[in-house]
Amino acid sequence: MHGLLIYYFSGDNRADEPVTVNSETALDDALTDILATPQPHPTVVYIRNRPTVGSAELPDHQIKFDLDIQHHVAAVHLFGPRSFLSAEVASGADETTAWIALPRQADARVPRDVTLYIDRNTRTAFPKEATLPLNLLRELLHEFMRTGKRPACVDWQQTDIF
């Protein structure tokens, strides 16, 4: 189990301090809070004890997700180093790669008329086919917490958006 740092808006926290999550129950509590509080920007998640890069010592990875509570959907963007991938996927990957989560065929029955954003400031939208049901977002985050790797419960499409 990996501890997570989750940046989101809640009460007086303007997403400038992370909420530390160390259990599946705490992750579900954070998700409940995220769903109950309007999020003016996508939520950002890091594994607490992964390496950092550069002089600013930024995490070497990131999951970012946007939500549409009314339609019960989310979209997920992820980037990370080759070590973030399972062995069978890592061999052909670039040193650092970004992906967008796509639902598997059985999960594809979600509204496509929703616009979710990777970055709301630049109006960078997720592709329409990237909408996931909220229960799949939960499953993805729980898998991320358990494994510390790119989750395998969804398909991934490489993107040049970091």
Secondary structure as GFF3:
##gff-version 3
##sequence-region A 1 162
A	DSSP	beta_strand	4	7	.	.	.	ID=ss1
A	DSSP	beta_strand	9	10	.	.	.	ID=ss2
A	DSSP	beta_strand	13	14	.	.	.	ID=ss3
A	DSSP	beta_strand	19	21	.	.	.	ID=ss4
A	DSSP	alpha_helix	24	36	.	.	.	ID=ss5
A	DSSP	beta_strand	43	47	.	.	.	ID=ss6
A	DSSP	beta_strand	52	53	.	.	.	ID=ss7
A	DSSP	beta_strand	58	59	.	.	.	ID=ss8
A	DSSP	beta_strand	62	68	.	.	.	ID=ss9
A	DSSP	beta_strand	73	81	.	.	.	ID=ss10
A	DSSP	three_ten_helix	82	84	.	.	.	ID=ss11
A	DSSP	alpha_helix	87	90	.	.	.	ID=ss12
A	DSSP	beta_strand	96	102	.	.	.	ID=ss13
A	DSSP	three_ten_helix	105	107	.	.	.	ID=ss14
A	DSSP	beta_strand	117	119	.	.	.	ID=ss15
A	DSSP	beta_strand	124	125	.	.	.	ID=ss16
A	DSSP	three_ten_helix	128	130	.	.	.	ID=ss17
A	DSSP	beta_strand	132	133	.	.	.	ID=ss18
A	DSSP	alpha_helix	134	147	.	.	.	ID=ss19
A	DSSP	beta_strand	155	159	.	.	.	ID=ss20
###
